[in-house]
Amino acid sequence: MVIEAGASAFAIDFTLVQPEISTTTRVCSYDRAGSGWSDPRPDVEIPIRVIRDLRSVLNAAGEKPPFVMVGASRGGVFVRLFQAEYVADVAGHGAASAFVTAILTIVPTIQFSGLLQPVSTLKGGAGFIGSIWPASYYMHASLGAYTKGLGLRLMRMDLLFLACSIPVLLAISWLGLKKQER
């Protein structure tokens, strides 16, 4: 298995999952040129260069196809391009959580944060969700800070709500993402 990191991620980001995966299969992760512990990139990073660099790295490491490729975030794009360029070398590929994460976070944020219409105009269940959705408070605080020049004193309730929402969201994530049995 080959793990391709996301836009601002490095191979070290996979140190918790890589040992688990390696109990059942060989797994490789690396830093793209110019990121992490890799040497600087001598040219501009474009996707075709990234996937050709990856193929060179796999060859230099003595890794033989077929590969199972997993990409996180922007790495998912590189994985799909690698599969398109080296069709015979890829047994399977996937993008880790990109689509589901986008749907579960972006859609409600757009609908209920005040981005499309003020939260105060939302009625019923939508109004309730808008009143507890953290992005609503972030939008309010950022608009206050950047367009009205409000200071911390005037935005303290928004910031307090955002600070309180962090442990709540972490608890929900912890409960919903318990380690699965093998």
Helices and strands as residue ranges (DSSP letters): E 2-4, G 11-14, H 18-21, E 28-29, H 47-60, E 67-72, H 74-85, G 87-89, E 90-96, H 98-112, G 119-121, H 124-132, H 134-147, H 152-176
